[in-house]
Amino acid sequence: MIALKVSKIYQSLYIHSIGNQLMKEEKYKEAIQCYTKAMELDAANAVFPCNRFVELLLSATFDFNCL
C-alpha cells in the first residue's frame, strides 16, 4: 500500500516536471493537462493547483476593450 502511494507521488512529480517544460514552451493547454493529472495523482501537493491556476491565467484571452 505504501509503495503504491510513493509510486503515485513520483508519477505526479514527473508529470509536473513535464508540465513545467511545456509552460516554458508556451504550450499552455498541454501544461494544464499535466498539472491536472498531477493533481489527480497527489491531491496533497499544493503546488500543482497553483501552477494550474497560473497556466489558466496565461492561456486566457482577455478583452480589455469593452467600449
Secondary structure, DSSP 8 states (H G I E B T S, - for coil): -HHHHHHHHHHHHHHHHHHHHHHHTT-HHHHHHHHHHHHHH-TT-THHHHHHHHHHHHH--------
